[in-house]
Amino acid sequence: MVKKNLAEIAKNWIEIKKEYVKTSTYSAYWLLIKNHIIPYFGFLHQIEENHIQQFVLDTIKKGLKLKTIRDIVIILKMIIKFAVKNNYFEYREMNIKYPTEKENKNLEILSRGDEKIILNYIENNFTFKNLGIYICLLTGLRIGEVCALTWNDIDIEKGVIFVSKTLQRIYSIDDNNKNSKQTRLIIDKPKTKNSYREIPLSYELLRIIKLAMKIVNKSYYVLTNKEKPIEPRTYRNYYKRLIKKLGLSYIKFHGLRHSFATRCIESNGDYKTVSVLLGHANITTTLNLYVHPNLEQKRKLINKMFKSIK
């Protein structure tokens, strides 16, 4: 067996992984390895279940989010699997336990009244940045997707938007200096393969876009109508100022996507269609996020079931 510690193995693993994952994924993996995995496990020449279990407990005490801890452990297990395959570590069966998660917080969504106020304001105060908010409310695009949107992603004849890319700022990993904290803006593939999608435009949104497209350069970005895009952080701040200007209760930008999904469900949209529109990896994600029957719906179902028995 070749003797290597976890830090050396992790660096070998991430260099190989680099050839098969998106740039943003590589950057995210490396940051978790550098900031969490190597400092805690780097000196070890064999990882046992109790090491990882203690890591989970220690990082929870430090206030790290449970989702982040799970992500770190997933990456760590991939590295260990690589180590076993290459005869650096001996195989160990592992069953890591996590604390019971608290009940999910309610999703942040706009009330119907607030949504109407935003839509009406944008219809009467057109700017390209405002149009982006309108698009997100009526299509469910993620902020990175709308920031990456160019006019040639919109087919006014078919009345659809094609989602095929996302804009994000990532840490720039320098192979010669992996401690570098420089960042860069990149256009990348969407979040998952299901995120490549075609979204129909409502009549009103199509009308607004048709008017705008008479004066735009098709290769320009929608939110700026320029060669250069606006980055998500800057656009998020613009949205926050607009909500404040309109005197509305603030919800995060991602709440626009939640609002779109919720309105689709409320309109009796079938769950599979809603899932496809959102670009979810599978319908289970949609069901877990948005399909929560209220007491009245439960009561109606039980009464209907009883009637069928009678």
Secondary structure, DSSP 8 states (H G I E B T S, - for coil): -----HHHHHHHHHHHHTTTS-HHHHHHHHHHIIIIIHHHHTT-SS--HHHHHHHHHHHHHTT--HHHHHHHHHHHHHHHHHHHHTTSS----------------------HHHHHHHHHHHHHS--HHHHHHHHHHHH---HHHHHH-BGGGEETTTTEEEE--EEEEEE--BTTBTT---EEEEEE--SSGGG-EEEE--HHHHHHHHHHTTSS-TTSBTTTSSSS---HHHHHHHHHHHHHHTT-----THHHHHHHHHHHHHTT--HHHHHHHHT-SSHHHHHHHH----HHHHHHHHHHHHHHH-
